[in-house]
């Protein structure tokens, strides 16, 4: 834990007291989004102190030319930048000719910021004394509408506390923005037209290179003491900027307010020549509905999400706040309504990683969306990869693979690889396995096999072809080996025979062979179509099988464990417990050379394989590997604590499981890794959900049946969650003495709890 200023609360993230050193961290933590767009929690009024300005549009990006010291063949040509979009949230405020700027005010008191996760809005309040001695109280509230996902709304109120004053609101649009993260300081946006009429303004701009056409829009209304005031605004516009100035003489004690509506229309959803007209229709709807009714719609929309996705925890406010924070941001980032979108690692909270899709989606996010929404949303995520299969084959061809071998990108926007670190792009090939595993996991959970003959089989074949070609026969070992890789532990590069990579490669081939046979038996027409399309022969299948059957899996007989990679035991095996605290985190304190030579593990690597393939190993085997590898794990990846929490719970080490849970659930709230100012860790938040449902709840799917082994930390009185399993909504409530199950909908559901079959019927409470 490196910060603790967030106040514990069951439903809100609350900051009290203004501190310039916390501004950028809070801009991340209080970010808002609606799946189509999002923004960091920047102040509406100007702020001259250090700030990280960020507004983002889903699916809009820029291919920033790769920048490296020494170009190597196969490097991606670009790194996809999540673009800071033209800003619409700004409202400059001037009071008696003095700008309202919290960085320059004489004093700021009673500062309070709240992100209400239950209802989906962000508020801020404070009192300030400006440099000209004017005293004001400010209250703001804003949200990005779930109901109208091209629209956002702001309610900004100023009350004069001492004396009379002229207050000027200056709402504006600005496309002259830059990215915090850029390789070459390229210009990302080409502003094509700035226009305005009545109280509306529009900036039409397109991205350079990718040619995404956008319209950023706004309309404002002002009020005195809650009553609308008609003011003819002063207009200021140039090539990238438009503003309206609403000046009003305000008496002491009066409140002067502005309602600002804004957002984006994009040619991903509309004809590029009609974006302004669409924006006008959005604004017409917004102004007719009004801020308060739009806010009511926002509350209703979030209530529906929480009804299914909420996890309740009794007796531990920080744990409760943590899980809701994670669930909230997952739903702000991706709602599953657009199959062309995916779940970026920073969501709408920052720019650090670029790209919108990592293997995190398949490994961590698919389970969350399958269980808290429906199978269509999860299937959209799988179809996203199918649509990128052609690009995955091209990616493999660039590295010398052939015959339809597919290497899915580590980072992508459109299917092309766009990560510019060679040890990731070339070596972290285990990502292919996560994509195949998601297909398996989707069928295991939903029972929907139809995706596989329609689309998934082609993906599995491309992946199996890659693994077959990537493996090398070793005469010394008389086995197939996979050389020069990076496993999930990115603190080892260019290693030979990473166990997780080899194991998942073998599994991918075996699973593909099994699936081909299933499709042949159950869907003969699809079988014939797919095999004809990819030109797959029985001889090739035999060659695959030979590689899978003879795959080398490094194992140490003395320790009786699989080795993370061939050279792991050659390292100086000093555990994390013996590492001085002032050396942590090592990725910020050590040279990369020192990290690579160390035994320290960034995240679950071998244990990631034991998580995916839990049924392949005994509990005793898990325990041996957990006891060996966890002491060397520094958990400096956001994806690490959740897997360890699940496995500690499996081993009934509840204190350890609880510690890992707190770390994953409050990773950003408490800034464990000293980096929250850069944005949040969105995809790992799905792992927090897994920590409770799969870890403490012990939920698994075995033989087409939900299985539970409920456990509960001693710090909690009870916890509950819901899952949508094959169109059955099951509520699970675990307390210290017992576990209760309730079923919504029609038809009964057979589940297994601690080895015992239980039948749950609709609206019938069953206790175990």
Secondary structure, 3 states (H helix, E strand, C coil): CCCCCCECCCCEEEEECCCHHHHHHHHHHCCEECCCEEECCCCCCCCCCCCCCCEEECCCEEEEECCCCCCCCCCCCEEEEECCCCECCCEEEEECCEECCCCCCCEEEEEEEEEECCCCEEEEEEEEECCCCCEEEEEEEEEECCCCCCEEEEEEEEEEEECCEEEEEEEEEECCCCCCCCCCCCCCEEEEEEEEECCEEEEEEEECCCCCEEEEEEEEEEEECCEEECCCCEEEECCCEEEEEEEEEECCCCEEEEEEEEEEEECCCCCHHHHHHHHHHHHHHHHHHCHHHHHHHHHHHHHHHHHHHCCEEECCHHHHHHHHHHHHHHHHHCCCCCCCCCCCCCCCCCCCCCCCECCHHHHHHHHHHHHHCCHHHHHHHHHHHHHCHHHHHHHHHHCCCCCCCCCCCCCECCCCCCCCCHHHHCCCCCHHHHHHHHHHHHHHHHCCCHHHHHHHHHHHHHHHHHHHHHCEEECCCCEEECCCECCCCCCCCCECCCHHHHHHHHHHHHHHHHHHHHHHHHCHHHHHHHHHHHCCCHHHHHHHHHHHHCECCCEECCCCEECCCCCHHHCCCCCHHHCCHHHCCHHHHCCHHHHHHCCCECCCCHHHHHHHCHHHCCHHHHHHHHHHHHHHECCCCCCHHHHHHHHHHHCCCHHHHHHHHHHHHCCCCCCCCCCHHHCCCHHHHHHHHHHHHHHHCCCEEECCEEEECCCCCCCCCEEEEEEEECCEEEEEEEECCCEEEEEECCCCEEEEECCEEEEECECCCEEC
